[in-house]
Each structure stands twice: as structure tokens, then as C-alpha cells.
Amino acid sequence: MIWLRKSFRRNNGVCSARWLVLGLALVLAAGAALGWAIPAQAQGPTDNEACLRCHSNPNLSMTLRSGEPLSLFVDPKVYHDTIHGTLNVQCVQCHTDIQGYPHPSANYLDRRDVTLQNYKTCESCHPDNYRKTLDSMHQVALAGGNRNAAVCTDCHTAHAVTDPATPRTRIPQTCAQCHSTISDAYVKSVHGKALFDDANPDVPTCIDCHGVHEIDNPTTTAFRLKSPEICARCHTDKAIMAKYAISTKVLDTYIADFHGTTVELFAKQHPDQATNKPVCYDCHGVHDIKSTKDPTSTVSTQENLLKTCRKCHPDATTESFTAAWMSHYEASPDKYPLVYYVNLFYWILIPLTIGALLIFIASDVLRRVRRRLAKQS
Amino acid sequence: MATVPESPKAVSVQEYRRFSSVQRAQHVLLILSFTLLALTGLPQKFAGDEWAETLIAWMGSIENVRIIHHYAAIVLIFVSIAEFIMIGYKIYVERARWTIFPVLQDAFDAFNQFFYNLGMRKDAPKYDRYTWGEKFEYWALVWGTAIMALTGFILWNPILSSKFLPGEWIPVAKAAHGGEAILAVLAILVWHIYNVHLKTFNKSMFNGKLSRREMEEEHSVELELLEQGKASYQAPAEIQQRRKRRYAPVAVIAGAVMLLALYLFVTAETTAISTLPPASAGQQVFAPRTFTPSATRVQLTQTPPPPTATLEPGKPTYTPAPPVSPTASGVAVANPLPADHAGRTVCQVCHATGVGSAPKNPPDHEGRLDSTCVDCHKLQ
């Protein structure tokens, strides 16, 4: 599946298409996995109809130990339209502890406990994605005792599972359930606006940067050091950037500069050690990234840029300091001409000087060889 | 300097002093600093190339490389300061001949030497204490060091520099610093290595002496002057002594001023903070739209206590404002939900706009979410 996603990206370079393929592959994988299981389970006293005889009652509920009520209602119409419903997945395929009626007694502390005790059932049909989540930030938090950390059903729901990426706006909305302030910032960003206002298929959603199931801790040094690669995935893609007339040299010019050179070297040689040199999001913003043409962008005007520079260079007070940053431009006769001509000067001076010295040395060698030959003869 | 006249080999044993111990010490420091500067500078210019990154890895890290580069630069500037004082001493106290300064004759010498090498001149040009090639190298070093120190200062102190120069001059300084570095390293590798190591191994910079044969071959004019006793003008001891006494305070003051300038060069500014606060500092990571996500649809009666865990230690914990409840405040009395609203989860569709006969939200309800309505508006 990873290969499929990668090759798709390589061919088309369309960020959103990954999810379509992923969703499709998920459906196919689920179908293949269940192909044998469905007929075996479809008959008998534990088919869906038997369950729904009781559980289609909207008022069916129980009280948990915490005193919270737990609705036991499953809307048959809703379930029928889900991915699982269309594949005729049986209730007991997920609720493996239930064989018939009466059910074994449930020992749930509260509603969160219901989720936490049941989500692992997803593994039996979706082992790849489940195992990916085991390395994720959410699982680390969960293992650390944070009961709010997201598990499968928090994002996908338990009974209303549909394609999580259709429409693409569903993705940030899903994450927003727990990360609302971050989502709010994203929605106002150049990426979020394009997604929500124009249904833009190119802009990244949460998962394009953070991953889907194997979501890394984004606050680590290693994540920070390799973050320019994340931005570069789209921002060095000529096909995507051509649509918006954005330079694809942003990574090269960053790496050619003092900041980027350092970050690149740290990422390669000391990925666990922090550096004080900025990465893309230190200047452009993390989730609230704005277009550089937007006057409220952190890098748009010299005034805003100075403010941004001063985050790390607090002693800088003049706007000529910000002019030292070549704004991702390569020196040319139009942009930063002095830099261009100084480079050109050395480009001419070095071969001329060294060439002249070499020619003179050659003449000296010639003389010495001739003299030696003359002595020998 | 005992010579045995009948053996021609022995004649060359006669030696002539060429460099003083101070000059040789300067040269050793120059080798050290120049080599270190090249070894730490070029990998920075060519970072991204594998050889450069291997070198950087050998030296520990890019930050180490920069620190070594800075220390080597201090040594080189120190050598330059010593050279200024030495030149002053030679000119004022010793009244030495200005043999290192270029003259028009050097251009002719270079020209004639080249054609002599090609066999197009009968005689090689005769040289005084310094040949045109040696003068070229010396002045290339002086000029190069000046450029490197000036551009190095700009790169070392960009904030201070940008107060006097347009900002563009900082990348200009970087371009010139890199270009000049390549020129200098290549010139040393080509010109210096050939002339004093490959052509003949000239040891005078280490032992301070040249043999008679070397003098005859490369400095015949100086040898002639030496033998006539005109190579150096030595004033009587007491006059030199008087000049030394006058020069000493000047040298001390000039040296102190230059050392102070070097100190300012190194410490003029703190360009950047040494640690960067996390980009997401102050960012509320866990801020749920609805409280604890539910396993399945739930008829909300009482809001469970909000979770307080955050992803990172040291971050402020999440404590939302307490929901306004009729019993708690005694002021807010919410309209009860009609019984036929049981099970409805979408409120704003009707109540935001007041569509049909639905009562419209009061203005202070702006931004409240559907999931929170039933916290106050209980079912009848």
C-alpha cells in the first residue's frame, strides 16, 4: 500500500489522491480479508438481524459504573450505508466477546472505558494500520496514561465508518474533535482556506504533514530537523507549484543559506540534537501559514519580517538587517545584483589567476626539463 | 661558515640568513591558521557535497567547525597585527631596504623570466631579495587577508554591519568570503607548493637560511650587494637604540589598539539567541470540540468533567470555563427542550436563523456548539 501511495504521488504529485487510494485500498483489503468470513458468520442466531432486534431501539441504554448512561442504540439505516454495512460485516465480527443472549456482563468504568476496551478489535481486520498506530504519538500518550489519546474509533467512529477523506474537509474536522485550536488556526491559513473555500485538491490537510496512522510527535528535535522535507514534498513539486506561480527553489535556496545548511547538517549528522537555526515553520508559521502576498503574513513586509527575525535576533533593530535575507531568491542581475556580480567576478578571476600561474609554472618546468636533457647529452 | 675552496659542493655550504625567528614563528602560525581556516571554511561553502560532510563529521559537527574557524581567524588576525608592527620596526628602526614593495621592474622581470623559460631570452632576470613571484604571493596574502577579515567581520557581526551597510552587503560578504577563499587556497596549492616545495625544497622559512647556490640562482642581485656590504644599512648602535626607544611606545599603543579592535571584532554582538523556543509553545494541543469522544451515540444529560491531561509535561493543563448552569449561578434559566426534541442532535439549523417558528438564539449564544445546548436546555 505504501508503494502504491508513493508511486501515485510520484506520477501525479497530487496530495489528495493519496487518501483516495488509501481509502480504496482499505476497502479492498477489508473485502479480501472478509471474503471468507462473511458467509460463515452470516447465518445463525448471531447475525445482524438478531442483534438489531434489540439494538435498533433508540431508548436501549445502560448505566456505567461512573453513573454515565451508555446508549446501546445502533441506527440500522446509518450502519447499512457505512463501509462495513455495505460489506455486510457482522456485529459479532467486531464484538467478538458476544456469542448470543444473554451477553457476558460488561465491566466498564465510564464511556471512555467502553472505547478503550473495544477499539483493539479493529486489529483483526486492519492489522497494518493498527500496527502503524502503535508507534504513533497517540499510542505513546495513551500508554503514558492519557485516556483522551485518540484510538481507532475516535477518528473513524465505531458504527458510522465511512471514507474518512471524502470530502477532504473531513480530515481537519476529524482532528479538530480533539485539536480544535490547532484546527482553527489551520482553517484560517492559506492551506486551510483553499481547502474549505475552494475544495483545493493540492493543499495539505493535517495528515499530509503529520501522517495518518503513524503520527509522530511533532515536538521532538528529530521532527523539527526533518520538517523542511515535509514542506518540500509539495513545494519542490514543479507540477503543483506552477499552478500557483510559487518558486520551487525554496528548499535549495534555504539549504544554500546559513540557516538551512546548518539544519540540513544537523538532520543528517545529529538528528537528536537541537539547533537554534530556524526551519520553515519558525518563520512562516506552524499551522497559521499565510501566503507571502498576504500583508498579515509573518514574512510579507519588511516590518513583519523584522518582527519574525527578532524572534531569534532580538538585537536586530534595522530593516536593513532583514534585507540580508535573500527571501529564497537566487542572486541574478535583477535580484540581489551585487551578490550576482561578486560571484561572477570570482568566477572569472579565479580561473584567470590560477590559469596564468599554471602557464608560468609550465614554462618553468619546460626550462628545467630542457636543461636536464642538455646536461645528459 | 667554514668553506673548503677546492670542492665546488662545499661552496654551497656557505649560508645566508634570510628570515628571522619572529618571521619564522609568524609563518608557522600562518600555516596553522590558514590550513585550519581552509579545512573548516571550504566544507561550509560546499556543505551538501559528500567530502565536505565527511570532513565536518570528522570535526564533530558544523558548530564545532564554525568554532574552530573563528579561533583560526583570531590567530590569523593576530599574525597580521604582528606583521604590521614588524614592518614598522624594519622601516623605522632598521631603515631596511624596501625590498618587499612592488616596483615596475617586477613586471618586466616576470615577462622576461617567462620568455627566458621558453628559450626566447638569452639571460634570466637577476633578482634582489624578493623575486616578483615572491612579492606577488606576499601581497596576494596581504590583500586576501584584508578581504577575508573585512567580509569575515560582516558575517561574524551581521547586525552591527547592517547598521552601516545595506542588508544586501551581508550575502555579498558571504559571496566574496567564499570566492576569495577558493582563490587563496588554489593559489597556495599551485604557486606556493610548486615554487618552494616541488621546484626545489626551499627550507629557509624553517631554518632561516639560504645556501650560496640558492642565493646565486634566485637572489644574485642581493648576493652581490651582500658581498659589497650594501645589502643592509646598519646605523651605529646608539642611533638604533634611540630609534628603538622611540618606536617601542608607538608599537605598544598601536598593538594595543589593534588587539582591542580584534577583541571587538570577536565580541561586538550576540547575533542570535542560543536556544530556540518550541514553535508550538503556548499552543493548546488538546482542546476538544466536544468533550470525551463517545463510543456510540449518547443522550447527554450531564457533562462529564473535562479532561485535564496534556501531551507535554510542563504545559498548562486544560481547564475550561465552568458551564453556566441554572443551579450554579441561579441567574441563567434556560428554556427547557420540548419533549418532541428528544434525540435531536442538530440545533443550529433552526435556532441560528429562527427558521419556522423556532426561537432564535440570543446574541450571547454566538459560537456555541450543538453539542453543548443540552447542557442547559434539558428535556421536559
Interface residues (C-beta under 8 A of the other chain):
Chain A: P58 S61 S66 E68 P69 L70 S71 L72 F73 V74 D75 D110 R111 R112 V114 T115 N118 M137 A141 G145 N146 R147 N148 A150 T153 D154 A158 H159 A176 Q177 C178 H179 S180 T181 I182 N217 P218 T219 R224 I255 F258 T261 T262 E264 L265 F266 K268 Q269 H270 Q273 A274 T275 N276 K277 P278 Y281 D282 V286 C312 H313 P314 D315 A316 T318 E319 S320 F321 T322 A323 A324 W325 M326 A331 Y336 L338 V339 V342 N343 F345 Y346 W347 L349 I350 T353 I354 L357 L358 F360 I361 S363 D364 L366 R367 R368 R370
Chain B: Q44 A47 G48 E53 I56 A57 S61 I62 E63 A110 Q113 F114 Y116 N117 L118 G119 P158 I159 S162 K163 L165 P166 G167 E168 W169 I170 P171 V172 K174 A175 A176 G178 G179 E180 I182 L183 L186 A187 V190 W191 Y194 K199 E269 T270 T271 A272 I273 S274 T275 L276 P278 A279 S280 Q283 Q284 V285 F286 A287 P288 R289 T290 T292 P293 S294 A295 T296 R297 V298 Q299 T301 Q302 P304 P307 A309 L311 E312 G343
